[in-house]
Every structure is written in C-alpha cells, then in structure tokens.
C-alpha cells in the first residue's frame, strides 16, 4: 500500500460483510456508516470515539497493562481463530487513530495519526503476524502528531482557505498592487500589460480550484509511515499524491516544527503552514511542479524564466501570501533574492 486512499478503500471493502466478533456489532455497523465509498461521513464520526472508549474500558478491566489489555481485546474481537484476522485487527487499530478534528458548515477535517513506531500502514505491518506476536504491535499508541498538532493542521487549512479566497478577489479586480505582485513573482522586467493579464487569468483559474478544495466537504491530513521513517522526507513540509482520490495532504516533521505553539498558545509561523498547504494544493489541482523552492530564489530571471515560474508551486504560494500582505516582508525579500 502506498497512499491512504488505498487503506481507506480496503477498509470500506472489508465492511461490506460482517468481520468482527458479535459483541462489536454496533461498532462495526457504525464504521460501515462512517466509511462511505467517496469519503468519511461526518455525521457518523461518533463511532470513532465509541471504538476508542470500548478499548479504554477493556484496558481498565485489566489488572496489568491497560495498553496490553486493549491490544488483547483487538485480537479477540478480530477472531484470531479464523483466517485473515490480521486484517480485522488492522482495521480496528487504523480506526483507533483516525479523528474528525473539526466540522464547520459542510466541511469536515480529518487526521490519520499513526503510531510513531509504525513504518508501514497497519494492513501491511500486521500481515502474517501470529495472534501471539500481534499484541506487541497493538500496544504501541504514541502518535506522530498528537491532539495539539491535529488542531494546528485545521487552523492552517482555515488560513489557507482565507488566503486563496482573498487572492481570488484580488485577481478578479484590477489594482496596481496586484499587478505589481504578478510582475514580482512571474514576469521579467519590462513585461507588457498583456503579459500581466495572461498570468492573471491563469492564476485566477488556479486559485478558484484551490479555494474550492479548501472548501470541499472533507480534507484529510495524514501521516505517511513509509516516507516518514525512510528519512528521505526529513526536509519536506508536506506532500500530495495523484493516486489519492480523496483530498489527502501528507504531513512531515518539518511542518510540525513550523507549526509549533508558543507557551501562550500562539503559532508564530502559522503563515508558513498555510503557505505549505497552498503549495501542495497547487500541485494536486493546478499541476504545478517543484522547479525551485524559496531558498533557491524565486525571482524570475534568464535562469528561472516566467514560463517556469508560472508552473512552480512555491511561486504560487508566495504570490498568494505576498499579494495579501500575509507573509513577513523579510521572508518575501529572502525568497526573491
């Protein structure tokens, strides 16, 4: 399995027929109603808390480790005497770490918060494990993100949505300031007004798509265990993948460090998290590429011509923040140097 959509699709497919022990029938019914083919149903999200509460209750009954008792409960409910119990255990464990973080209007924001120790999706990790070996994996609950970071992702998306919508308004009107920003990020010195108008039309069409995605019925932030544990993504903020049918944004440690709260609870660099979301959505919706990043210098030049800038994700993201005055002037200056 490569992306979360594949995990989700397998879960939906499994729930088409009874899978779990009869005393978990209500939970299984709730999961079936939650995991719809086109994405999770926010009105049915309470089953996730019910599932976690049921496992917590099992842990409280134990004389020893609560985590081990909860793991043993997953093995029992998965009916380990029957074939493919590992998949059933993976389904329960996956849902234990699936959260609806925010619901505003018609939009719901979800987070897949895997255990830090997991280097694969649950279905792959549990495959072939015995009923004796599996509990050791099931006791691992220390999550990659945690509650505060899950909330931060939601806050960053809300800010990205405001940015994109406000940028649409700027591009739809006519102002010298917007034209100047278009020239800064996408054109060479001396470009004509016709060039500006052409770029404006391209940007407006793209930001309409980005705003629509930010306003979509569901957005999912997720860990991506194989990439996280590979070490290859230690300098990456986030990523998207074309194989995801749902709007999924994968989050890495650099994004979490950027979105760190102060002792007062504020996030000084929330702007950079929002910029990252615009960057990633431009990849998915406008087919931008990573031609250059901010520390490479984004000012159009002979070595970074306008045609390249116009398909560069960081150029879109910084333009969005700059035209609204939402990115610190020092950051704009550094990116254009």
Number of C-alpha atoms within 10 A of each C-alpha: 13 15 21 24 18 15 18 21 16 15 24 22 13 15 18 10 10 12 20 21 13 12 9 15 13 13 19 21 14 18 25 23 17 20 20 15 13 12 19 25 18 19 11 15 20 15 20 21 15 15 21 17 13 16 21 16 14 19 20 15 12 13 8 10 13 18 21 19 23 24 24 22 20 27 24 16 19 25 20 17 10 8 10 14 25 25 22 24 28 25 25 25 23 20 20 20 16 18 20 22 17 16 15 10 8 10 15 21 23 24 28 25 26 28 23 16 14 20 17 18 21 24 20 14 16 20 15 14 13 13 17 10 11 21 21 13 18 24 18 16 17 13 16 23 23 13 13 12 19 23 15 21 26 22 18 23 23 15 20 29 21 16 24 27 19 18 24 21 14 19 22 15 9 11 10 8 12 21 18 13 18 23 24 18 22 28 24 17 9 8 12 11 11 9 16 18 14 10 20 22 12 13 22 18 14 21 26 17 18 27 21 15 17 24 20 14 19 22 23 23 23 24 26 24 23 17 16 21 15 10 9 10 17 14 11 13 20 23 20 20 18 13 12 15 14 17 20 26 23 23 26 23 18 16 22 19 13 16 24 18 17 9 7 6 9 12 17 12 18 22 20 23 26 26 27 24 27 29 27 26 28 24 23 21 16 18 14 22 18 14 16 16 13 17 11 12 16 26 24 22 15 8 8 17 15 21 12 18 24 21 19 23 25 28 28 25 24 26 24 28 23 21 20 17 11 15 18 13 11 9 15 18 12 14 19 18 12
